Amino acid sequence: MFNKDKDAFWSAIKPKTGFFLGIIAGILIMFVIGFFVLLGLYLSDSDYSFNGNNNPSIVNTNGNNNAGGSAPQASIRNIQKDEAVRGNKNAKIVMIEYSDFQCPYCTRAHETFKQIMDEYGDNVAWVYRHFPLDSIHPYARKAAEGSECANDQDKFWEYTDAVFVDNSVLNQGVDGIKQIASGIDLNMNKFNSCLDSGKYADKVDQDYKEGVANGVTGTPATFINGQLIKGAVPFESFKQIIDSL
């Protein structure tokens, strides 16, 4: 009985109507598939969020991790001669942070790292490297280039601090980047020439590729003497790790 009614229903539909219903159904299916594909891409290229507990996500990149699995060998560059470092370049504790200037969690992490430097001073070296998430933060890469242009004038950290005070300025694109630079007393002719020329595009890309090769998939991500800590974890968690070293 049900099949007869079903057949009668479909036979009553005009061919033209059925054609349009088929198109609509196809569009809906494509929309659903596209949604899940984009969601997957977003999740694979995203900020790290802190999940609310006090346990950082740690991967030991110098051997086997705590779960017994084999982790990739770290191949991160040593501190470079022209690289801006907060603290002591020769410190036994080296924190290499991979960050994105438009990342909200990186803003939180930046304040945590400043707290670490207040606590440990020259016992720690803090190195900032670039990991712009282009798919969700369209101006992060250019902002990263801007930081290197500021470094040419020995104001890398002044620029970085200024960005994280209010990184919504970066939504203005290059104009916002130049606005930040003008607020820290840079020679703007030199800065603008550097930024507009893309002088440090390759350097930013090198940082990004190095991060990917060492297991970084989002920001912030920090290596402390070979241990990869993913996310904007609290000061207390970093303190436990640093004290243990």
N, C-alpha and C positions, 0 to 999 in steps of 0.2 A: 504494500500500500504506500509505504514511504517512498519507494523508488519511483512508483508511477507518478506521485505528486511532484517528485523532484524532476522527473523527465518532462512533465507538463510545464513546470516553471521555466525550465531552460528553453523549451520549444517555443514558449510564448515571447521570449526575448528576441527582438529584431536583430538581424545581423549587424547593423550599424551600431546599435546600442551595445551589443556584446563586444564589438571591436573596441569601443571607448572604455568599457569596463575592464577589458584586458589591459589596455594601456595604463589605466589608473592603478590597477593591481601591480603591474610591473614597476611603476614609479615608486609605489609604496615599499615594495620589496627592496628596490635599489637604495631607497632612503635608509631603510633599517640596516642593510649591509654596510652602507657608507658610514652610518653613525658609529657602528662598532669598530670599523677600521680606524676611523679618526680617533676614537676613544683609546684604542690600543697605541696609536702613535703618540697621543698626548701623554699617556702614562709612562711610555718608554723614554720620553724626553721632557722631564719635569723637575720642578723643585722637590727637594726632600722636605718632608714635614716631620716635626717631632711628634711622636705618638702619645706623649703625655706621661710616660713613665721615666724613670731615671737611668735607664739602661741604654747607652749609645749603641748604635749598630757598628760593630767593629770587625774589620777583616784584617788579619795579619798577612801582609803581602810579602813577607820574608820567608814563608814556609807554609806549614799546615795550619789551618785555622782551628778554632776550638771544637768545631764539629767533626774534625778528623778528615775533612776534605782537603784537597790540594788547591792552594790559592796561587794566582799568577805571580811570578817574580816581579817585584817593583823595578822599574827602570826610569826613575824620576831624576831629572838633572839636579846636580848640586847647585847651590846658590851661585848665581852668575855675578860677575864683577860689576855689571851695570844695573843689577836688579835691586829694587828698593826693598830694604829689610827694616822691620821694626824690632828693636832689641839689639842683640849682639850676634853678628854674623858667625862668630866662632862658638856660639853656645852649644852645649851638649844636647839640648832639646830643640829640635827644629820642627816647626809647624808649617806645612805647606798647604795653603788653603786654595781650593778651586772654587771660584765664585762668579756670580753673574750680577751686574750692577742693577738690574731690574727685578731681581728675585726678592720677594718679601721676607723669606726665611733667612736670606743672606744679611738683611738689615739687622735681624735679631742676632745672628751669629757675629756680626761685626762688633756689636756692643759687648758680647761675651768675650771676644778676643781682646778687646781693649781692657776688660776687667782682668784677663789673664796677664796682660803686660803690666798692669798696675801691681799685681800680686807677685810676679816672678821677675820682672825687670830684665836685666841682662843675662839671666839664666836661660832665657828663651829667645829664639829667633822666629819671627813671624814673616812668612813670605806669602804674597798674594799672587796667584796666577789665574788666568782667565778661562772661563768655561761658559761662554754665552749660549743660552738656549734660544736659538734663532726662531724656532717655530712658535714660541709663546712670548718672547721678549725681543721685539724687532729692533730696538735701539741699544741693546746690551753690548753688541759687538763694537759698534762705533764708540760707545761710552768707554769700553775697554781700551780702544785705540787712544782715546782722549787721556786716559790715565798715564799712558806711556809718553804721550806728548808733554804732560805735566811733569813727568819724571825727568825729561830733558832739562827742566828748570828746577830740579831738586824739590818738587812739590807733589810727589806721588801721593803721599799719605794725606796731605791737606786736601787734595782733590778727592781721594777716596772717602775721607770723612765727610766732606761736603755733599757728595752724592748720597750717602746713606742717611744724612739728616732728613732728606726729602727726595727720594728717587722718583717721585711722580713728575718732577721737572723733565725727566728724560722722555716723557710722552710727547714733548715738543720736538723730539728728534735732535738734529744737529744744533738747532737754535738753543735748545735746552742745555746741551752739553757745553756750548760756548758761554751760556749764562752762568753755569756753575764755575767755569774757568775764570770768568771775569771777576767773580767774587773772592778769589784767593790771590789776587794781585799778581797774576801772570803777565808776561809780555804777550799781549793778545795777538800781535802781528805774527810772532813766532809760533804761537799755539795754533792759530787758525791755519797758517801755512802747513804745519805738520799734520793737523787733523784732515784738512781738505785733500792733502796729497795721498793719504792712506799709507803713510810711512811705516806704521806699525801693524798693518793688516796681517802680514806674514807671522809676526811675533805672536799675535793673539791666536792665530790659527795653530801655531806650533804648540802653544799651551793647551789648547783644546784637544788636539790629537794626542798629546802626551797623557792627558787625563783619561781619555777614552781607553788608551792602551793599558792603563793601570786600574781599570775597573770603575771609573767615575761615570755615572749615568745621570746625575742630577746635581743640584746645588742646594746648600753648600756641601762640600766634601773636603775633608782635611786629613792629611797624612801627618801623624806625629811619630817621628822616628820609625817609619815603615808601617805603622798601623793606620788603616783607613777607617775614619769615623764619618759615617753618613748622617747628615742632618744637622739642624740647629739645636744640638743637645745643650743642656744647662751647664753653667760654669762648674758646678759640683762634679759632674761627670768627667769633664776635662781635667779637673784638679786631681781626681783619683788616678787618671792615666799618667799625668805628668809626675805626680808624687811617686808613683810606682817605678818610674824611669830614673 
